């Protein structure tokens, strides 16, 4: 609201001064608070249009706008920046807007752009692990934020349920199944899946199918076992994600794509465009013509497609479904994979820049200062479920979100479990609970606030520096959310939430909210902290963490 007002005032001012302005000028919050509350570069980017020194233009703007009562100060800095310090009155009016607006910070920034966010996409061969948990927290939070600011973002999980790893799963499960029936299977193969979940699946398979399963021909038997395993593991993964408060809008199966002939369709498109050729009894993709470092095999000499073909086909379907931007969340070991996929998108006739890839760095678990070895045999946490059970869903999500995706994450298990200000999620949630407690105390003393009670005259009581800072921080929520959506970096929301919680805790330590000295001051301060509570609730919801009334 305030940013839009400054933009409007600047445009009106430039017209009044008979100066042209560059439409791409910005109004941003300066990093240094000494430079005011908001700063614009309009004089700098418009100087050429007016053939004038930018500082002279800036001085004319400042001289004109400083007369408006919404601005305490309008100053020129550097080569021609114009810095605004807001008057208390405009901050108090903004506070009323915060309280009265149901989804404060929401906007049409995204203009309903259709964005498909594919994240996790783990093989359906076992439980989701902590790497998947980080991807889940990142992708889900990004999707929530993007939809909040006007995008049409869809969460999608690509199920890699075809290929060699699924065959090994079926063979592993059959061995455990035979073991249950009393067969001596000898030493379990090294390449097989060894997890306890395979034994559990074997017992479930036995109770479902029984020994009659062994009477089927080998091919049919393994296919039945494969379908059973994929169904059960998929259900297991869905349950884990539900527990983590992540719900996908769509699930796409590689097996289904293969059965629908999408792979053949993609190969046909590439051939028609002249981007395939035969060599060494294989079919190749001429991806080097489109920016890849070398050509890639599509169909091996044995007639089977490489893993690249279903991925190309899958991305073809994304465009066919009408998505304008594709965001793929991948592990750090997939950097070399992107050029060949972009080349394929280009070859299929789509804009390769429509594909964005976010690389999530690895997660290291630490306990008592030492790195936890990822070994289930050692009884250490490796799965999403175990992490949630150990530290809780809220701590897990916040810790994953709180780190920039491109940075390695050292997850401190002991810190995540602490009930103290050292734990960032506890610290933020405690701010919310503390505000709830203060409001409850006021109500017990028959002090309540209604819309009729609040007016700008009463809000003038909010004139302490940290009260005004709280309001300014809350006002900036919309800009923070737009930045996150644009940069695909949800960690800014965790940082924002922690900063707001810190500002509240410091305020509360310095000023009593419910005070016998002045009922009006009490009501104004209750109004202020109720706004803080509302903003915290919004950020918590966007991060998928709970807002506890008591702690």
Secondary structure as a PSIPRED ss2 file (coil, helix, strand):
# PSIPRED VFORMAT (PSIPRED V4.0)

   1 X C   1.000  0.000  0.000
   2 X H   0.000  1.000  0.000
   3 X H   0.000  1.000  0.000
   4 X H   0.000  1.000  0.000
   5 X H   0.000  1.000  0.000
   6 X H   0.000  1.000  0.000
   7 X H   0.000  1.000  0.000
   8 X H   0.000  1.000  0.000
   9 X H   0.000  1.000  0.000
  10 X H   0.000  1.000  0.000
  11 X H   0.000  1.000  0.000
  12 X H   0.000  1.000  0.000
  13 X H   0.000  1.000  0.000
  14 X H   0.000  1.000  0.000
  15 X H   0.000  1.000  0.000
  16 X H   0.000  1.000  0.000
  17 X C   1.000  0.000  0.000
  18 X C   1.000  0.000  0.000
  19 X C   1.000  0.000  0.000
  20 X C   1.000  0.000  0.000
  21 X C   1.000  0.000  0.000
  22 X C   1.000  0.000  0.000
  23 X C   1.000  0.000  0.000
  24 X C   1.000  0.000  0.000
  25 X C   1.000  0.000  0.000
  26 X C   1.000  0.000  0.000
  27 X E   0.000  0.000  1.000
  28 X E   0.000  0.000  1.000
  29 X C   1.000  0.000  0.000
  30 X C   1.000  0.000  0.000
  31 X C   1.000  0.000  0.000
  32 X C   1.000  0.000  0.000
  33 X H   0.000  1.000  0.000
  34 X H   0.000  1.000  0.000
  35 X H   0.000  1.000  0.000
  36 X C   1.000  0.000  0.000
  37 X C   1.000  0.000  0.000
  38 X E   0.000  0.000  1.000
  39 X E   0.000  0.000  1.000
  40 X E   0.000  0.000  1.000
  41 X C   1.000  0.000  0.000
  42 X H   0.000  1.000  0.000
  43 X H   0.000  1.000  0.000
  44 X H   0.000  1.000  0.000
  45 X H   0.000  1.000  0.000
  46 X H   0.000  1.000  0.000
  47 X H   0.000  1.000  0.000
  48 X H   0.000  1.000  0.000
  49 X H   0.000  1.000  0.000
  50 X H   0.000  1.000  0.000
  51 X C   1.000  0.000  0.000
  52 X C   1.000  0.000  0.000
  53 X C   1.000  0.000  0.000
  54 X H   0.000  1.000  0.000
  55 X H   0.000  1.000  0.000
  56 X H   0.000  1.000  0.000
  57 X H   0.000  1.000  0.000
  58 X H   0.000  1.000  0.000
  59 X H   0.000  1.000  0.000
  60 X H   0.000  1.000  0.000
  61 X H   0.000  1.000  0.000
  62 X H   0.000  1.000  0.000
  63 X H   0.000  1.000  0.000
  64 X H   0.000  1.000  0.000
  65 X H   0.000  1.000  0.000
  66 X C   1.000  0.000  0.000
  67 X C   1.000  0.000  0.000
  68 X C   1.000  0.000  0.000
  69 X C   1.000  0.000  0.000
  70 X C   1.000  0.000  0.000
  71 X E   0.000  0.000  1.000
  72 X E   0.000  0.000  1.000
  73 X E   0.000  0.000  1.000
  74 X E   0.000  0.000  1.000
  75 X E   0.000  0.000  1.000
  76 X E   0.000  0.000  1.000
  77 X E   0.000  0.000  1.000
  78 X C   1.000  0.000  0.000
  79 X C   1.000  0.000  0.000
  80 X C   1.000  0.000  0.000
  81 X E   0.000  0.000  1.000
  82 X E   0.000  0.000  1.000
  83 X E   0.000  0.000  1.000
  84 X E   0.000  0.000  1.000
  85 X E   0.000  0.000  1.000
  86 X E   0.000  0.000  1.000
  87 X C   1.000  0.000  0.000
  88 X H   0.000  1.000  0.000
  89 X H   0.000  1.000  0.000
  90 X H   0.000  1.000  0.000
  91 X H   0.000  1.000  0.000
  92 X H   0.000  1.000  0.000
  93 X H   0.000  1.000  0.000
  94 X H   0.000  1.000  0.000
  95 X H   0.000  1.000  0.000
  96 X H   0.000  1.000  0.000
  97 X H   0.000  1.000  0.000
  98 X H   0.000  1.000  0.000
  99 X H   0.000  1.000  0.000
 100 X H   0.000  1.000  0.000
 101 X C   1.000  0.000  0.000
 102 X C   1.000  0.000  0.000
 103 X C   1.000  0.000  0.000
 104 X C   1.000  0.000  0.000
 105 X C   1.000  0.000  0.000
 106 X C   1.000  0.000  0.000
 107 X C   1.000  0.000  0.000
 108 X C   1.000  0.000  0.000
 109 X C   1.000  0.000  0.000
 110 X C   1.000  0.000  0.000
 111 X C   1.000  0.000  0.000
 112 X C   1.000  0.000  0.000
 113 X C   1.000  0.000  0.000
 114 X E   0.000  0.000  1.000
 115 X E   0.000  0.000  1.000
 116 X E   0.000  0.000  1.000
 117 X E   0.000  0.000  1.000
 118 X E   0.000  0.000  1.000
 119 X C   1.000  0.000  0.000
 120 X C   1.000  0.000  0.000
 121 X C   1.000  0.000  0.000
 122 X C   1.000  0.000  0.000
 123 X C   1.000  0.000  0.000
 124 X C   1.000  0.000  0.000
 125 X C   1.000  0.000  0.000
 126 X C   1.000  0.000  0.000
 127 X C   1.000  0.000  0.000
 128 X C   1.000  0.000  0.000
 129 X E   0.000  0.000  1.000
 130 X H   0.000  1.000  0.000
 131 X H   0.000  1.000  0.000
 132 X H   0.000  1.000  0.000
 133 X H   0.000  1.000  0.000
 134 X H   0.000  1.000  0.000
 135 X H   0.000  1.000  0.000
 136 X H   0.000  1.000  0.000
 137 X H   0.000  1.000  0.000
 138 X H   0.000  1.000  0.000
 139 X H   0.000  1.000  0.000
 140 X H   0.000  1.000  0.000
 141 X H   0.000  1.000  0.000
 142 X H   0.000  1.000  0.000
 143 X H   0.000  1.000  0.000
 144 X H   0.000  1.000  0.000
 145 X H   0.000  1.000  0.000
 146 X H   0.000  1.000  0.000
 147 X H   0.000  1.000  0.000
 148 X H   0.000  1.000  0.000
 149 X C   1.000  0.000  0.000
 150 X C   1.000  0.000  0.000
 151 X C   1.000  0.000  0.000
 152 X E   0.000  0.000  1.000
 153 X E   0.000  0.000  1.000
 154 X E   0.000  0.000  1.000
 155 X E   0.000  0.000  1.000
 156 X E   0.000  0.000  1.000
 157 X E   0.000  0.000  1.000
 158 X E   0.000  0.000  1.000
 159 X E   0.000  0.000  1.000
 160 X C   1.000  0.000  0.000
 161 X C   1.000  0.000  0.000
 162 X C   1.000  0.000  0.000
 163 X C   1.000  0.000  0.000
 164 X H   0.000  1.000  0.000
 165 X H   0.000  1.000  0.000
 166 X H   0.000  1.000  0.000
 167 X H   0.000  1.000  0.000
 168 X H   0.000  1.000  0.000
 169 X H   0.000  1.000  0.000
 170 X H   0.000  1.000  0.000
 171 X H   0.000  1.000  0.000
 172 X H   0.000  1.000  0.000
 173 X H   0.000  1.000  0.000
 174 X H   0.000  1.000  0.000
 175 X H   0.000  1.000  0.000
 176 X H   0.000  1.000  0.000
 177 X H   0.000  1.000  0.000
 178 X H   0.000  1.000  0.000
 179 X H   0.000  1.000  0.000
 180 X H   0.000  1.000  0.000
 181 X C   1.000  0.000  0.000
 182 X C   1.000  0.000  0.000
 183 X C   1.000  0.000  0.000
 184 X C   1.000  0.000  0.000
 185 X C   1.000  0.000  0.000
 186 X C   1.000  0.000  0.000
 187 X C   1.000  0.000  0.000
 188 X C   1.000  0.000  0.000
 189 X C   1.000  0.000  0.000
 190 X C   1.000  0.000  0.000
 191 X C   1.000  0.000  0.000
 192 X C   1.000  0.000  0.000
 193 X C   1.000  0.000  0.000
 194 X C   1.000  0.000  0.000
 195 X C   1.000  0.000  0.000
 196 X H   0.000  1.000  0.000
 197 X H   0.000  1.000  0.000
 198 X H   0.000  1.000  0.000
 199 X H   0.000  1.000  0.000
 200 X H   0.000  1.000  0.000
 201 X H   0.000  1.000  0.000
 202 X H   0.000  1.000  0.000
 203 X H   0.000  1.000  0.000
 204 X H   0.000  1.000  0.000
 205 X H   0.000  1.000  0.000
 206 X H   0.000  1.000  0.000
 207 X H   0.000  1.000  0.000
 208 X H   0.000  1.000  0.000
 209 X C   1.000  0.000  0.000
 210 X H   0.000  1.000  0.000
 211 X H   0.000  1.000  0.000
 212 X H   0.000  1.000  0.000
 213 X H   0.000  1.000  0.000
 214 X H   0.000  1.000  0.000
 215 X H   0.000  1.000  0.000
 216 X C   1.000  0.000  0.000
 217 X C   1.000  0.000  0.000
 218 X H   0.000  1.000  0.000
 219 X H   0.000  1.000  0.000
 220 X H   0.000  1.000  0.000
 221 X H   0.000  1.000  0.000
 222 X H   0.000  1.000  0.000
 223 X H   0.000  1.000  0.000
 224 X H   0.000  1.000  0.000
 225 X H   0.000  1.000  0.000
 226 X H   0.000  1.000  0.000
 227 X H   0.000  1.000  0.000
 228 X H   0.000  1.000  0.000
 229 X H   0.000  1.000  0.000
 230 X H   0.000  1.000  0.000
 231 X H   0.000  1.000  0.000
 232 X H   0.000  1.000  0.000
 233 X H   0.000  1.000  0.000
 234 X H   0.000  1.000  0.000
 235 X H   0.000  1.000  0.000
 236 X H   0.000  1.000  0.000
 237 X H   0.000  1.000  0.000
 238 X H   0.000  1.000  0.000
 239 X H   0.000  1.000  0.000
 240 X H   0.000  1.000  0.000
 241 X H   0.000  1.000  0.000
 242 X H   0.000  1.000  0.000
 243 X H   0.000  1.000  0.000
 244 X C   1.000  0.000  0.000
 245 X C   1.000  0.000  0.000
 246 X C   1.000  0.000  0.000
 247 X C   1.000  0.000  0.000
 248 X C   1.000  0.000  0.000
 249 X C   1.000  0.000  0.000
 250 X E   0.000  0.000  1.000
 251 X E   0.000  0.000  1.000
 252 X E   0.000  0.000  1.000
 253 X E   0.000  0.000  1.000
 254 X H   0.000  1.000  0.000
 255 X H   0.000  1.000  0.000
 256 X H   0.000  1.000  0.000
 257 X H   0.000  1.000  0.000
 258 X H   0.000  1.000  0.000
 259 X H   0.000  1.000  0.000
 260 X C   1.000  0.000  0.000
 261 X C   1.000  0.000  0.000
 262 X H   0.000  1.000  0.000
 263 X H   0.000  1.000  0.000
 264 X H   0.000  1.000  0.000
 265 X H   0.000  1.000  0.000
 266 X H   0.000  1.000  0.000
 267 X H   0.000  1.000  0.000
 268 X H   0.000  1.000  0.000
 269 X H   0.000  1.000  0.000
 270 X H   0.000  1.000  0.000
 271 X H   0.000  1.000  0.000
 272 X H   0.000  1.000  0.000
 273 X C   1.000  0.000  0.000
 274 X C   1.000  0.000  0.000
 275 X C   1.000  0.000  0.000
 276 X E   0.000  0.000  1.000
 277 X E   0.000  0.000  1.000
 278 X E   0.000  0.000  1.000
 279 X E   0.000  0.000  1.000
 280 X C   1.000  0.000  0.000
 281 X C   1.000  0.000  0.000
 282 X E   0.000  0.000  1.000
 283 X E   0.000  0.000  1.000
 284 X E   0.000  0.000  1.000
 285 X E   0.000  0.000  1.000
 286 X C   1.000  0.000  0.000
 287 X H   0.000  1.000  0.000
 288 X H   0.000  1.000  0.000
 289 X H   0.000  1.000  0.000
 290 X H   0.000  1.000  0.000
 291 X C   1.000  0.000  0.000
 292 X C   1.000  0.000  0.000
 293 X C   1.000  0.000  0.000
 294 X C   1.000  0.000  0.000
 295 X C   1.000  0.000  0.000
 296 X E   0.000  0.000  1.000
 297 X E   0.000  0.000  1.000
 298 X E   0.000  0.000  1.000
 299 X E   0.000  0.000  1.000
 300 X C   1.000  0.000  0.000
 301 X C   1.000  0.000  0.000
 302 X C   1.000  0.000  0.000
 303 X C   1.000  0.000  0.000
 304 X C   1.000  0.000  0.000
 305 X E   0.000  0.000  1.000
 306 X C   1.000  0.000  0.000
 307 X H   0.000  1.000  0.000
 308 X H   0.000  1.000  0.000
 309 X H   0.000  1.000  0.000
 310 X H   0.000  1.000  0.000
 311 X H   0.000  1.000  0.000
 312 X H   0.000  1.000  0.000
 313 X H   0.000  1.000  0.000
 314 X H   0.000  1.000  0.000
 315 X H   0.000  1.000  0.000
 316 X H   0.000  1.000  0.000
 317 X H   0.000  1.000  0.000
 318 X H   0.000  1.000  0.000
 319 X H   0.000  1.000  0.000
 320 X H   0.000  1.000  0.000
 321 X C   1.000  0.000  0.000
 322 X C   1.000  0.000  0.000
 323 X C   1.000  0.000  0.000
 324 X C   1.000  0.000  0.000
 325 X E   0.000  0.000  1.000
 326 X E   0.000  0.000  1.000
 327 X E   0.000  0.000  1.000
 328 X E   0.000  0.000  1.000
 329 X E   0.000  0.000  1.000
 330 X E   0.000  0.000  1.000
 331 X E   0.000  0.000  1.000
 332 X H   0.000  1.000  0.000
 333 X H   0.000  1.000  0.000
 334 X H   0.000  1.000  0.000
 335 X H   0.000  1.000  0.000
 336 X H   0.000  1.000  0.000
 337 X H   0.000  1.000  0.000
 338 X H   0.000  1.000  0.000
 339 X H   0.000  1.000  0.000
 340 X H   0.000  1.000  0.000
 341 X H   0.000  1.000  0.000
 342 X H   0.000  1.000  0.000
 343 X H   0.000  1.000  0.000
 344 X H   0.000  1.000  0.000
 345 X H   0.000  1.000  0.000
 346 X H   0.000  1.000  0.000
 347 X H   0.000  1.000  0.000
 348 X C   1.000  0.000  0.000
 349 X C   1.000  0.000  0.000
 350 X C   1.000  0.000  0.000
 351 X C   1.000  0.000  0.000
 352 X H   0.000  1.000  0.000
 353 X H   0.000  1.000  0.000
 354 X H   0.000  1.000  0.000
 355 X E   0.000  0.000  1.000
 356 X E   0.000  0.000  1.000
 357 X E   0.000  0.000  1.000
 358 X E   0.000  0.000  1.000
 359 X E   0.000  0.000  1.000
 360 X E   0.000  0.000  1.000
 361 X C   1.000  0.000  0.000
 362 X C   1.000  0.000  0.000
 363 X E   0.000  0.000  1.000
 364 X E   0.000  0.000  1.000
 365 X E   0.000  0.000  1.000
 366 X E   0.000  0.000  1.000
 367 X E   0.000  0.000  1.000
 368 X C   1.000  0.000  0.000
 369 X C   1.000  0.000  0.000
 370 X E   0.000  0.000  1.000
 371 X E   0.000  0.000  1.000
 372 X C   1.000  0.000  0.000
 373 X C   1.000  0.000  0.000
 374 X C   1.000  0.000  0.000
 375 X C   1.000  0.000  0.000
 376 X C   1.000  0.000  0.000
 377 X C   1.000  0.000  0.000
 378 X C   1.000  0.000  0.000
 379 X C   1.000  0.000  0.000
 380 X C   1.000  0.000  0.000
 381 X C   1.000  0.000  0.000
 382 X C   1.000  0.000  0.000
 383 X E   0.000  0.000  1.000
 384 X H   0.000  1.000  0.000
 385 X H   0.000  1.000  0.000
 386 X H   0.000  1.000  0.000
 387 X H   0.000  1.000  0.000
 388 X H   0.000  1.000  0.000
 389 X H   0.000  1.000  0.000
 390 X H   0.000  1.000  0.000
 391 X H   0.000  1.000  0.000
 392 X C   1.000  0.000  0.000
 393 X H   0.000  1.000  0.000
 394 X H   0.000  1.000  0.000
 395 X H   0.000  1.000  0.000
 396 X H   0.000  1.000  0.000
 397 X H   0.000  1.000  0.000
 398 X H   0.000  1.000  0.000
 399 X H   0.000  1.000  0.000
 400 X H   0.000  1.000  0.000
 401 X H   0.000  1.000  0.000
 402 X C   1.000  0.000  0.000
 403 X C   1.000  0.000  0.000
 404 X C   1.000  0.000  0.000
 405 X C   1.000  0.000  0.000
 406 X C   1.000  0.000  0.000
 407 X C   1.000  0.000  0.000
 408 X C   1.000  0.000  0.000
 409 X E   0.000  0.000  1.000
 410 X E   0.000  0.000  1.000
 411 X E   0.000  0.000  1.000
 412 X E   0.000  0.000  1.000
 413 X H   0.000  1.000  0.000
 414 X H   0.000  1.000  0.000
 415 X H   0.000  1.000  0.000
 416 X H   0.000  1.000  0.000
 417 X H   0.000  1.000  0.000
 418 X C   1.000  0.000  0.000
 419 X C   1.000  0.000  0.000
 420 X C   1.000  0.000  0.000
 421 X C   1.000  0.000  0.000
 422 X C   1.000  0.000  0.000
 423 X C   1.000  0.000  0.000
 424 X H   0.000  1.000  0.000
 425 X H   0.000  1.000  0.000
 426 X H   0.000  1.000  0.000
 427 X H   0.000  1.000  0.000
 428 X H   0.000  1.000  0.000
 429 X H   0.000  1.000  0.000
 430 X H   0.000  1.000  0.000
 431 X H   0.000  1.000  0.000
 432 X H   0.000  1.000  0.000
 433 X H   0.000  1.000  0.000
 434 X H   0.000  1.000  0.000
 435 X H   0.000  1.000  0.000
 436 X H   0.000  1.000  0.000
 437 X H   0.000  1.000  0.000
 438 X H   0.000  1.000  0.000
 439 X H   0.000  1.000  0.000
 440 X H   0.000  1.000  0.000
 441 X H   0.000  1.000  0.000
 442 X H   0.000  1.000  0.000
 443 X H   0.000  1.000  0.000
 444 X H   0.000  1.000  0.000
 445 X C   1.000  0.000  0.000
 446 X C   1.000  0.000  0.000
 447 X C   1.000  0.000  0.000
 448 X C   1.000  0.000  0.000
 449 X C   1.000  0.000  0.000
 450 X C   1.000  0.000  0.000
 451 X H   0.000  1.000  0.000
 452 X H   0.000  1.000  0.000
 453 X H   0.000  1.000  0.000
 454 X C   1.000  0.000  0.000
 455 X C   1.000  0.000  0.000
 456 X H   0.000  1.000  0.000
 457 X H   0.000  1.000  0.000
 458 X H   0.000  1.000  0.000
 459 X H   0.000  1.000  0.000
 460 X C   1.000  0.000  0.000
 461 X C   1.000  0.000  0.000
 462 X C   1.000  0.000  0.000
 463 X C   1.000  0.000  0.000
 464 X C   1.000  0.000  0.000
 465 X H   0.000  1.000  0.000
 466 X H   0.000  1.000  0.000
 467 X H   0.000  1.000  0.000
 468 X H   0.000  1.000  0.000
 469 X H   0.000  1.000  0.000
 470 X H   0.000  1.000  0.000
 471 X H   0.000  1.000  0.000
 472 X H   0.000  1.000  0.000
 473 X H   0.000  1.000  0.000
 474 X H   0.000  1.000  0.000
 475 X H   0.000  1.000  0.000
 476 X C   1.000  0.000  0.000
 477 X H   0.000  1.000  0.000
 478 X H   0.000  1.000  0.000
 479 X H   0.000  1.000  0.000
 480 X H   0.000  1.000  0.000
 481 X H   0.000  1.000  0.000
 482 X H   0.000  1.000  0.000
 483 X H   0.000  1.000  0.000
 484 X H   0.000  1.000  0.000
 485 X H   0.000  1.000  0.000
 486 X H   0.000  1.000  0.000
 487 X H   0.000  1.000  0.000
 488 X C   1.000  0.000  0.000
 489 X C   1.000  0.000  0.000
 490 X C   1.000  0.000  0.000
 491 X H   0.000  1.000  0.000
 492 X H   0.000  1.000  0.000
 493 X H   0.000  1.000  0.000
 494 X H   0.000  1.000  0.000
 495 X H   0.000  1.000  0.000
 496 X H   0.000  1.000  0.000
 497 X H   0.000  1.000  0.000
 498 X H   0.000  1.000  0.000
 499 X H   0.000  1.000  0.000
 500 X H   0.000  1.000  0.000
 501 X H   0.000  1.000  0.000
 502 X H   0.000  1.000  0.000
 503 X H   0.000  1.000  0.000
 504 X H   0.000  1.000  0.000
 505 X H   0.000  1.000  0.000
 506 X H   0.000  1.000  0.000
 507 X H   0.000  1.000  0.000
 508 X H   0.000  1.000  0.000
 509 X H   0.000  1.000  0.000
 510 X H   0.000  1.000  0.000
 511 X C   1.000  0.000  0.000
 512 X C   1.000  0.000  0.000
 513 X C   1.000  0.000  0.000
 514 X C   1.000  0.000  0.000
 515 X C   1.000  0.000  0.000
 516 X C   1.000  0.000  0.000
 517 X C   1.000  0.000  0.000
 518 X C   1.000  0.000  0.000
 519 X H   0.000  1.000  0.000
 520 X H   0.000  1.000  0.000
 521 X H   0.000  1.000  0.000
 522 X H   0.000  1.000  0.000
 523 X H   0.000  1.000  0.000
 524 X H   0.000  1.000  0.000
 525 X H   0.000  1.000  0.000
 526 X H   0.000  1.000  0.000
 527 X H   0.000  1.000  0.000
 528 X H   0.000  1.000  0.000
 529 X H   0.000  1.000  0.000
 530 X H   0.000  1.000  0.000
 531 X H   0.000  1.000  0.000
 532 X H   0.000  1.000  0.000
 533 X H   0.000  1.000  0.000
 534 X H   0.000  1.000  0.000
 535 X H   0.000  1.000  0.000
 536 X H   0.000  1.000  0.000
 537 X H   0.000  1.000  0.000
 538 X H   0.000  1.000  0.000
 539 X H   0.000  1.000  0.000
 540 X H   0.000  1.000  0.000
 541 X H   0.000  1.000  0.000
 542 X H   0.000  1.000  0.000
 543 X H   0.000  1.000  0.000
 544 X C   1.000  0.000  0.000
 545 X C   1.000  0.000  0.000
 546 X C   1.000  0.000  0.000
 547 X C   1.000  0.000  0.000
 548 X C   1.000  0.000  0.000
 549 X C   1.000  0.000  0.000
 550 X C   1.000  0.000  0.000
 551 X C   1.000  0.000  0.000
